[in-house]
Every structure is written in C-alpha cells, then in structure tokens.
C-alpha cells in the first residue's frame, strides 16, 4: 500500500469530485423543476459512458501510455464539468454526462490496470482493498462538501473542477515504472452466463439498485423535505455503511456459502426498502434505514464477484471481471431510467417500492438458478461401485484373512495352469487374431464370469 500513494490520492480526488457532481446535478435539476425522468436519464447516460469507455480506454493506453491517458481523460472530464456552468440545456447536459462517463472509465482502467500489474501476488488483495477504501472515502467527502453549499449555485462545480485538477498532479509526477500495455480481452457474455449464472444475475440487479440509488436517492430525500445538508448526510450515511460492511461481509463469506449470503442480502434490501416505502420518513428513521440499506446493497457486488471468481479458472478471471462490469453497468442504465419513470408516475416513495419488488424477483431467480444447478450436479447415489483389477485377480484371495493359505495357493496354481494352456496352446497368429477383434473387452468379461 505504501508503494502506490500517487494512485490512491489520484483516485481519492477523482471520486470526491465526481461523487459531488452526481448528487449536485440531481439536486440542481430537482430544484429547478426538472422531471424525475430526465434526472434518471442523465444518470443512465453516465453509466452508458462507462460501458462505452472500455474500448476507448484500451486504445488510448495502448497508443500513448497510462499517464498521458489519465491526464487527457481527466482534462476532458474537467472541461465537461465546467461546461455545466455555461448552459442549462438538458440535452447538452445529457451529452456531457455521457462524455464524463467515457473519461472516467478511461481513468478507472488506468488506475486498476496499474495496480493489478505492479502489485505483488501476496499483497494484491490488500492493495485493492485500500483502493476501494479510497473510493468510498472520496464519495463520502464529496457528499459532505456539498453540504457546505445549500444554495446549490455554481460554487460546487468549481469545487469539482478543483478536485479533478488536483487528481492529475500525483500521477503526473510519479516516479513509478509504467505498467505494460493492456492486452485485448474477448468477453463472451453468453459463455459466462452459462458458467456463473448466479453471479451475473445478482450483479445485474445490483447495478439496477445501486444506479437507482446514486441517481435518484437525492431526489427522494429532497421530496421528503430534506435540505441540501441533510441530503448530503443521507447519502454519506449510506456510503459509509457500504464502506464499513466490506470487511465483515468478506469474513462472513469465507464461512457461509456466498450464494446464500447474496439471497439473504436480497431479502434484507427488500424488507428495508419496503419499510422506507410504507412508513412516514423522518430524519432519524431515514438515516438509520438508509445506513442499513447501504450495508446490504453495497456488498452485493463484491459477494457476486467473489462467487464468480471461485467458479472459473485463473485464465478466465480478467474476462469474467469485464463481464461483471458490463452487466453491472447495463443494470445501472436500466435502473436509473426505469425507476425515474416510476417515480414520475407514482411519487418519490415509489423508488423504494420498486427496489423492494426487484429484490423479490432477484431472490426467486437466484433460487431457481441455484436449484437447477443442484439438479445438474451428479448425485453420489448415481455412482456404481465397480470392482478393481486387484479384486478380479486371484491374488486377492491371498489378502483375504477368511481364506486358508493352502486354498489360496491351490487357486493360484489352477489359474496358472489355465493361463499356460491359453497362452501356449495357441499359435502366435491366433493370439494376434483374438486381440484384433473389436469385442475383445466383452470376451475378457465373459472369461472372468
């Protein structure tokens, strides 16, 4: 962890800025009477940019290297953030969110490929754990910074630009050796769905839930009567819960089957979301419930990822990781857009009603897939115990304590006489002819009987 301070600091400032931007845009549009549908669609554009940015990031890193790619991508994101202050046109903002997603995916590829290559095998887990901690801390810091600007003017945009600009500095002056160019990855989602259907199904629903929360929870809190500072605290409490739950859930997954934990998480998320939908929302109850929501919602992805990686070979891990990201991003695109439309027609509390229904579908699908996989696995009762070469041999008689030694000796002599008559009573030509027969195995079994 001490070897990658530049990457960690870059990630911290990057996530702080973009996390602040996501919540700010949702609150700003809501304050100006923009439909919830457009707010959700803007979040979907960001995740769509993440999906499309993987190929762009690969070509950039291959062409100009990691540091130049990071600097160029962050500069492009910074320009898009500044452009939000130039025009309030919703169509322009949709395009800007798409480009921000493209640039951020390039940055994520730079950071994660760099860490993955230069981290030692025995410390890779700790390296990436600290990377995830900086991501969660960055999101929390972004939400807390937004609480200092209740009027939602252009000042938060300036703060986002500052965070992104500072994030370029650590990587630009790093002395670390550049990692090798990325290798192309072929991802066949259909093949991975056959290999790890539970993981990809759970990841898809996790994308819907998490994408809906990040894009629409600020709108939910705003409609519930929270001010900007309280909304920032609402978001921070959820993200903090996800941060705190990572280590305990990881330890628990080493003792309990991950497929069981994923289904348990789905039940817990469904119950908490149902309570948020049915009961009147007060500040205290909202903070407690959203904290519990974060404990289970933000551990779905790591649990599903761990389950998938335990079911594939080492050479397939990079490919399955890419498949997980694609399926998660697709879920986030669908979730934020679909739930925004639901909130438009049925009110802000319908967000958690929709999530509760989704968890029911998720639980039923995972249970069906799990039961189907159990049926496909061979049962031990289907195996037939067969006799070995030793038990077919007369030598086995000498190992049986119930048989007298003289009897066993006589049996071996009888068999030797039979073998001599068989081997020497026939010509070499006949012996070769016998072994050339295609049913020789059946003849051998008949002789044994």
Residue pairs with C-beta under 8 A, 6 or more apart in sequence:
1 8
1 123
1 126
1 127
1 130
3 118
3 176
4 114
4 115
4 118
4 119
4 127
4 176
5 170
6 170
6 171
6 173
6 174
6 176
7 111
7 114
7 115
7 131
7 170
7 171
7 174
8 130
8 131
8 134
9 134
9 167
9 170
10 70
10 111
10 167
10 168
10 170
10 171
11 111
11 131
11 134
11 135
11 138
11 167
12 134
12 137
12 138
12 141
12 167
13 138
13 163
13 164
13 166
13 167
14 74
14 104
14 107
14 138
14 163
14 164
14 167
15 134
15 135
15 138
15 139
15 142
16 138
16 139
16 141
16 142
16 145
16 163
17 81
17 142
17 159
17 160
17 161
17 162
17 163
17 164
17 167
18 77
18 100
18 104
18 142
18 160
18 164
19 138
19 139
19 141
19 142
19 143
20 142
20 143
20 145
20 146
20 156
20 159
20 160
20 163
21 81
21 100
21 142
21 156
21 157
21 160
22 43
22 46
22 214
22 215
23 142
23 143
23 146
23 218
23 231
23 232
23 235
24 146
24 152
24 156
24 157
24 160
25 39
25 42
25 84
25 93
25 97
26 39
26 42
26 43
26 215
26 216
26 218
26 219
27 146
27 152
27 218
27 219
27 222
27 228
27 231
28 152
29 38
29 39
29 42
29 90
30 36
30 39
30 218
30 219
30 222
30 223
31 152
31 222
32 88
34 90
35 344
36 216
36 219
36 340
36 341
36 343
36 344
36 348
37 337
37 340
37 341
37 344
38 90
38 340
39 215
39 216
39 219
39 340
40 212
40 215
40 216
40 336
40 337
40 338
40 339
40 340
40 341
40 343
41 94
41 336
41 337
41 340
42 90
42 93
42 94
42 97
42 215
43 97
43 211
43 214
43 215
43 216
43 332
43 336
43 337
43 340
44 211
44 215
44 332
44 333
44 334
44 336
44 337
45 94
45 95
45 97
45 98
45 101
46 97
46 98
46 100
46 101
46 104
47 101
47 207
47 211
47 329
47 332
47 333
47 336
48 98
48 101
48 329
48 333
49 97
49 98
49 99
49 100
49 101
49 102
49 103
49 104
49 105
50 101
50 102
50 104
50 105
50 108
50 329
51 101
51 105
51 326
51 329
51 330
51 333
52 98
52 101
52 102
52 105
53 101
53 102
53 103
53 104
53 105
53 106
53 109
54 105
54 109
54 322
54 325
54 326
56 102
56 105
56 106
57 69
57 73
57 105
57 106
57 108
57 109
57 110
58 109
58 182
58 184
60 68
60 69
60 72
60 73
60 106
61 69
61 106
61 109
61 110
61 113
61 181
61 182
62 181
62 182
64 72
65 178
66 110
66 113
66 114
66 171
66 178
66 179
67 171
67 172
67 174
67 178
69 106
69 110
70 106
70 107
70 110
70 111
70 168
70 171
71 168
71 171
71 172
73 102
73 103
73 104
73 106
73 107
73 110
74 103
74 107
74 164
74 165
74 167
74 168
75 168
76 99
76 102
76 103
77 99
77 100
77 103
77 104
77 107
77 164
78 161
78 164
78 165
80 96
80 99
80 100
80 103
81 100
81 157
81 160
81 161
81 164
82 157
82 161
83 92
83 96
84 93
84 96
84 157
85 154
85 157
87 93
109 182
110 171
111 131
112 131
113 179
113 182
114 176
114 179
115 127
115 128
115 131
116 124
116 128
117 179
117 180
118 176
118 177
118 179
119 127
119 128
129 246
129 247
132 246
133 243
136 239
136 240
136 242
136 243
137 243
139 239
140 236
140 239
140 240
140 243
142 163
143 232
143 233
143 235
143 236
143 239
144 232
144 236
145 156
145 159
146 156
146 228
146 231
146 232
147 228
147 229
147 232
147 233
149 155
149 156
149 159
149 228
150 227
150 228
150 229
151 228
152 228
185 318
185 319
185 322
186 319
187 319
187 322
187 323
187 326
188 319
189 200
189 323
189 326
189 327
192 200
192 308
192 319
192 320
192 323
193 200
195 311
195 312
195 316
195 320
196 307
196 308
196 311
196 312
196 320
197 369
197 373
198 259
198 262
198 304
198 307
198 366
198 369
198 370
198 373
199 304
199 305
199 307
199 308
199 311
199 324
200 304
200 308
200 323
200 324
200 327
201 362
201 365
201 366
201 369
202 262
202 266
202 300
202 303
202 304
202 307
202 362
202 366
203 300
203 301
203 304
203 305
203 308
203 324
203 327
203 328
203 331
204 327
204 328
204 330
204 331
205 266
205 300
205 331
205 358
205 359
205 361
205 362
206 297
206 300
206 301
206 304
206 328
206 331
207 327
207 328
207 329
207 330
207 331
207 332
207 333
207 334
207 335
208 331
208 332
208 334
208 335
208 338
208 339
208 358
209 269
209 297
209 300
209 335
209 355
209 358
209 359
210 297
210 298
210 300
210 301
210 328
210 332
210 335
211 331
211 332
211 333
211 334
211 335
211 336
212 335
212 336
212 339
212 351
212 354
212 355
213 238
213 293
213 297
214 336
215 336
215 340
216 336
216 339
216 340
216 343
216 351
217 234
217 235
217 238
217 290
217 351
218 231
218 234
218 235
219 343
219 348
220 343
220 348
220 349
220 351
220 352
221 230
221 231
221 234
221 235
221 286
222 231
223 347
223 348
224 281
224 286
224 348
226 234
226 283
226 286
230 283
233 287
234 286
234 287
234 290
237 287
237 290
237 291
237 294
238 290
238 291
238 293
238 294
238 297
238 298
239 294
239 298
240 291
240 294
241 290
241 291
241 292
241 293
241 294
241 295
241 298
242 294
242 295
242 297
242 298
242 299
243 298
244 295
245 294
245 295
245 296
245 298
245 299
246 298
246 299
246 302
249 261
249 299
249 302
249 303
250 302
250 306
252 261
253 261
253 303
253 306
258 303
258 304
258 306
258 307
258 310
259 307
259 366
259 370
261 303
262 300
262 303
262 304
262 307
262 366
263 363
263 366
263 367
263 370
265 296
265 297
265 299
265 300
265 303
266 300
266 359
266 362
266 363
266 366
267 359
267 363
268 292
268 295
268 296
269 293
269 296
269 297
269 300
269 355
269 356
269 359
270 355
270 356
270 359
270 360
270 363
271 356
272 289
272 292
272 293
272 296
273 293
273 352
273 353
273 355
273 356
273 359
274 352
274 353
274 356
275 289
276 286
276 289
276 290
276 293
276 349
276 352
277 349
277 350
277 352
277 353
277 356
279 285
281 349
301 324
301 328
304 324
305 321
305 324
308 320
308 324
309 317
309 320
309 321
312 320
338 354
339 350
339 351
339 354
339 355
342 350
342 351
342 354
343 350
343 351
346 353
390 396
392 448
394 408
394 411
394 412
394 415
395 412
397 403
397 407
397 408
397 411
397 412
398 405
398 408
398 412
400 408
423 431
426 434
434 440
434 443
437 443
